[in-house]
Structures are given as structure tokens and as C-alpha cells.
Amino acid sequence: MFNKFRVLRARNLVVRHYQE
């Protein structure tokens, strides 16, 4: 469960960086 959350957070960070 925690692993999934960590992956989601990392992916969100990457998406945000690419979006900007």
C-alpha cells in the first residue's frame, strides 16, 4: 500500500515538472 502511494507521488512530481 505504501509503495503504491510512493509511486503515485513520484509520478505526480514528474508530471508536474513536465507540465510546467
N, CA, C and O atoms as a Tripos MOL2 file, in Angstrom:
@<TRIPOS>MOLECULE
protein
   80    79    20     0     0
PROTEIN
NO_CHARGES

@<TRIPOS>ATOM
      1 N           0.8350   -1.1960    0.0000 N.3       1 MET1
      2 CA          0.0000    0.0000    0.0000 C.3       1 MET1
      3 C           0.8780    1.2580    0.0000 C.2       1 MET1
      4 O           0.6660    2.1980   -0.7670 O.2       1 MET1
      5 N           1.8620    1.2330    0.8840 N.am      2 PHE2
      6 CA          2.7350    2.4130    0.9610 C.3       2 PHE2
      7 C           3.5220    2.5830   -0.3290 C.2       2 PHE2
      8 O           3.7490    3.6970   -0.8010 O.2       2 PHE2
      9 N           3.9310    1.4530   -0.8840 N.am      3 ASN3
     10 CA          4.7160    1.5130   -2.1170 C.3       3 ASN3
     11 C           3.9000    2.1910   -3.2200 C.2       3 ASN3
     12 O           4.4180    3.0120   -3.9760 O.2       3 ASN3
     13 N           2.6430    1.8400   -3.2960 N.am      4 LYS4
     14 CA          1.7880    2.4150   -4.3370 C.3       4 LYS4
     15 C           1.7030    3.9380   -4.1500 C.2       4 LYS4
     16 O           1.7870    4.7050   -5.1090 O.2       4 LYS4
     17 N           1.5350    4.3440   -2.9020 N.am      5 PHE5
     18 CA          1.4160    5.7850   -2.6350 C.3       5 PHE5
     19 C           2.6940    6.4980   -3.0570 C.2       5 PHE5
     20 O           2.6630    7.5790   -3.6450 O.2       5 PHE5
     21 N           3.8330    5.8520   -2.7350 N.am      6 ARG6
     22 CA          5.1260    6.4670   -3.0700 C.3       6 ARG6
     23 C           5.2400    6.6120   -4.5980 C.2       6 ARG6
     24 O           5.6880    7.6450   -5.0980 O.2       6 ARG6
     25 N           4.8450    5.6020   -5.3040 N.am      7 VAL7
     26 CA          4.9390    5.6500   -6.7760 C.3       7 VAL7
     27 C           4.0280    6.7480   -7.3170 C.2       7 VAL7
     28 O           4.4040    7.4970   -8.2180 O.2       7 VAL7
     29 N           2.8390    6.8280   -6.7580 N.am      8 LEU8
     30 CA          1.8870    7.8400   -7.2290 C.3       8 LEU8
     31 C           2.4580    9.2350   -7.0210 C.2       8 LEU8
     32 O           2.3470   10.1070   -7.8830 O.2       8 LEU8
     33 N           3.0760    9.4270   -5.8480 N.am      9 ARG9
     34 CA          3.6270   10.7530   -5.5250 C.3       9 ARG9
     35 C           4.7750   11.0700   -6.4970 C.2       9 ARG9
     36 O           4.8760   12.1870   -7.0030 O.2       9 ARG9
     37 N           5.6150   10.0990   -6.7440 N.am     10 ALA10
     38 CA          6.7660   10.3240   -7.6360 C.3      10 ALA10
     39 C           6.2520   10.6410   -9.0420 C.2      10 ALA10
     40 O           6.7650   11.5350   -9.7150 O.2      10 ALA10
     41 N           5.2490    9.9070   -9.4680 N.am     11 ARG11
     42 CA          4.7170   10.1130  -10.8290 C.3      11 ARG11
     43 C           4.1040   11.5250  -10.9160 C.2      11 ARG11
     44 O           4.2850   12.2260  -11.9110 O.2      11 ARG11
     45 N           3.3950   11.9200   -9.8810 N.am     12 ASN12
     46 CA          2.7540   13.2370   -9.8770 C.3      12 ASN12
     47 C           3.8170   14.3230  -10.0030 C.2      12 ASN12
     48 O           3.6320   15.3100  -10.7150 O.2      12 ASN12
     49 N           4.9290   14.1270   -9.3040 N.am     13 LEU13
     50 CA          6.0100   15.1230   -9.3460 C.3      13 LEU13
     51 C           6.5590   15.2230  -10.7640 C.2      13 LEU13
     52 O           6.8110   16.3170  -11.2700 O.2      13 LEU13
     53 N           6.7380   14.0810  -11.3890 N.am     14 VAL14
     54 CA          7.2830   14.0750  -12.7560 C.3      14 VAL14
     55 C           6.3060   14.7600  -13.7040 C.2      14 VAL14
     56 O           6.7020   15.5740  -14.5380 O.2      14 VAL14
     57 N           5.0420   14.4270  -13.5700 N.am     15 VAL15
     58 CA          4.0240   15.0160  -14.4660 C.3      15 VAL15
     59 C           4.0070   16.5290  -14.2850 C.2      15 VAL15
     60 O           3.9190   17.2810  -15.2550 O.2      15 VAL15
     61 N           4.0930   16.9620  -13.0310 N.am     16 ARG16
     62 CA          4.0360   18.4070  -12.7660 C.3      16 ARG16
     63 C           5.2440   19.0830  -13.4080 C.2      16 ARG16
     64 O           5.1340   20.1650  -13.9860 O.2      16 ARG16
     65 N           6.3700   18.4420  -13.3000 N.am     17 HIS17
     66 CA          7.5960   19.0300  -13.8530 C.3      17 HIS17
     67 C           7.4780   19.1380  -15.3840 C.2      17 HIS17
     68 O           7.8870   20.1280  -15.9910 O.2      17 HIS17
     69 N           6.9130   18.0960  -15.9740 N.am     18 TYR18
     70 CA          6.7760   18.1020  -17.4400 C.3      18 TYR18
     71 C           5.7110   19.1030  -17.8770 C.2      18 TYR18
     72 O           5.8260   19.7440  -18.9220 O.2      18 TYR18
     73 N           4.6760   19.2210  -17.0520 N.am     19 GLN19
     74 CA          3.5870   20.1430  -17.4100 C.3      19 GLN19
     75 C           4.0940   21.5770  -17.4130 C.2      19 GLN19
     76 O           3.6860   22.3930  -18.2400 O.2      19 GLN19
     77 N           4.9990   21.8740  -16.4650 N.am     20 GLU20
     78 CA          5.4960   23.2450  -16.3780 C.3      20 GLU20
     79 C           6.5060   23.4580  -17.4950 C.2      20 GLU20
     80 O           7.0640   24.5480  -17.6230 O.2      20 GLU20
@<TRIPOS>BOND
     1     1     2 1
     2     2     3 1
     3     3     4 2
     4     3     5 am
     5     5     6 1
     6     6     7 1
     7     7     8 2
     8     7     9 am
     9     9    10 1
    10    10    11 1
    11    11    12 2
    12    11    13 am
    13    13    14 1
    14    14    15 1
    15    15    16 2
    16    15    17 am
    17    17    18 1
    18    18    19 1
    19    19    20 2
    20    19    21 am
    21    21    22 1
    22    22    23 1
    23    23    24 2
    24    23    25 am
    25    25    26 1
    26    26    27 1
    27    27    28 2
    28    27    29 am
    29    29    30 1
    30    30    31 1
    31    31    32 2
    32    31    33 am
    33    33    34 1
    34    34    35 1
    35    35    36 2
    36    35    37 am
    37    37    38 1
    38    38    39 1
    39    39    40 2
    40    39    41 am
    41    41    42 1
    42    42    43 1
    43    43    44 2
    44    43    45 am
    45    45    46 1
    46    46    47 1
    47    47    48 2
    48    47    49 am
    49    49    50 1
    50    50    51 1
    51    51    52 2
    52    51    53 am
    53    53    54 1
    54    54    55 1
    55    55    56 2
    56    55    57 am
    57    57    58 1
    58    58    59 1
    59    59    60 2
    60    59    61 am
    61    61    62 1
    62    62    63 1
    63    63    64 2
    64    63    65 am
    65    65    66 1
    66    66    67 1
    67    67    68 2
    68    67    69 am
    69    69    70 1
    70    70    71 1
    71    71    72 2
    72    71    73 am
    73    73    74 1
    74    74    75 1
    75    75    76 2
    76    75    77 am
    77    77    78 1
    78    78    79 1
    79    79    80 2
@<TRIPOS>SUBSTRUCTURE
     1 MET1         2 RESIDUE 1 A MET
     2 PHE2         6 RESIDUE 1 A PHE
     3 ASN3        10 RESIDUE 1 A ASN
     4 LYS4        14 RESIDUE 1 A LYS
     5 PHE5        18 RESIDUE 1 A PHE
     6 ARG6        22 RESIDUE 1 A ARG
     7 VAL7        26 RESIDUE 1 A VAL
     8 LEU8        30 RESIDUE 1 A LEU
     9 ARG9        34 RESIDUE 1 A ARG
    10 ALA10       38 RESIDUE 1 A ALA
    11 ARG11       42 RESIDUE 1 A ARG
    12 ASN12       46 RESIDUE 1 A ASN
    13 LEU13       50 RESIDUE 1 A LEU
    14 VAL14       54 RESIDUE 1 A VAL
    15 VAL15       58 RESIDUE 1 A VAL
    16 ARG16       62 RESIDUE 1 A ARG
    17 HIS17       66 RESIDUE 1 A HIS
    18 TYR18       70 RESIDUE 1 A TYR
    19 GLN19       74 RESIDUE 1 A GLN
    20 GLU20       78 RESIDUE 1 A GLU
